[in-house]
Amino acid sequence: MSHHSSPRPLRSRAGSALRGRIRVPGDKSVSHRSLMFGALALGRTTVTGLLEGEDVLNTAGAMRAAGARIEKTTDGIWLIDGVGLGNLMEPDHVIDFGNAGTGVRLTMGIFGTHPIAATFVGDASLSRRPMGRVLDPLRLMGTQVVARVGDRLPLSIRGAEVPVPITYRVPMPSAQVKSAVLLAGLNAPGETTVIEPIATRDHTEKMMAGFGADISVTIDDAGARIIRLKGQPDLKAQAIDVPGDPSSAAFPIVAALITPGSDITVENVLLNEHRTGLITTLIEMGGDITIENERMAGGERVGDIRVIYSKLKGVAVPASRAPSMIDEYPVLAIAAAFAEGDTYMPGLDELRVKESDRLAAVARGLEANGIPCREGETELTVTGGANRKGGGTVATHLDHRIAMSFLVLGMASDTAVTVDDGAVIATSFPTFTSLFTGLGADITELEDVSA
């Protein structure tokens, strides 16, 4: 949601069983990177299945501001005429990223080693989120930064005239930090190395290789990933078919598991091994989930996910799984509310710095709907069982995943659940309401939250 939109309360209540075959929007991570690499490559990149949510469209705007020509054809294919690595133009206006944390952090990496200046702004939520974790390594590479206290938006950068390649050990599991350093390293002479003690999603590395970069990944004796990139390659335009976003697929998957009688198939979903932690966890909880039509597409594993209503049981989720499902914990907490016993989720410190303090937002939302939970500094325990009250109004804090998760809760709870703002859902899943109502869900828009 852009920071100019007005709130749009939504209410969901238990309806019929969910049935049908659906496709969720294209993967957000792959969509962002398709636009970025297309802009940095020479020639015309074509993208089908691009997620047309506000976050990704803001990234498209940033790449246009740097000189790339980006347009959508009448049959839905996106065409990107890139400027070539090292040839970015200086934007002539402030770049507004709205709510797009991935977009702004990765763009800082790209711009940080081009000799141009740019100013980034965002909505109220993005302006509270920390940028220092990305700016610190960029400063080492020669990027100049003028920012508010705490390295928060709005901020301005001037890219390095002569970038310095670095060896950087990522201090916390973060695909965004890793990706920003690698994207900066593209335009730095020599070799940039990123050491990743805990593996995170690897879309950047895979797409870099696909566009022609000289990048290698090895594992050291301690199990850390060592990523080496030779700078200033010739990136060549590609044809990209974006698979469905597993973070978006999480919502219909959980909804079907907890809504009696449901049987759905989510087609063409990205099954990258660093993105399937939620599926693994839900199967451990007793979820009837099968992968069909598994195949490789564009270097990534994809498949269709069939989900049938299941009686779930609580589990302890290993903290080591958090990087592979960090965005799915809010909706996992909803599944946990319908599972027998306790579901224990440790290692959630990263949730404190998402679009909202996502850990606190989930706990408050559960409490508002009569679901027992215990919130620790970096953990959450949800106690499930037969009594799934619902009936509460949930504060979304401008967070699309909080909004969607609690609408899923309403689909199977005893009483309807209201979220104070459904407009934020357009950030990542603009077809959410129509897709769910097509499966049989009951979601309605309210005049105001007190309705």
Secondary structure, DSSP 8 states (H G I E B T S, - for coil): --TTS----EEEE--S--EEEE---B-HHHHHHHHHHHHHSBSEEEEES---SHHHHHHHHHHHHTT-EEEE-TTS-EEEE---TT-----SS-EE-TT-HHHHHHHHHHHTTSS-EEEEE--HHHHTS--HHHHHHHHHTT-EEEE-TTS-SSEEEE--SS----EEE-SS--HHHHHHHHHHHHTSSSEEEEEESS----HHHHHHHHTT-EEEEEE-TTS-EEEEEESS---B--EEE--B-HHHHHHHHHHHHHSTT-EEEEEEEE--TTS-HHHHHHHHTT-EEEEEEEEEETTEEEEEEEEE---EE--B--GGGGGGTGGGHHHHHHHHHTEEEEEEE---GGGGGSSS-HHHHHHHHHHHTT--EEE-SS-EEEEE-S---B--EE--TT-HHHHHHHHHHHTTSSB-EEES-SGGGGGT-TTHHHHHHHHT-EEEE-SSTT-
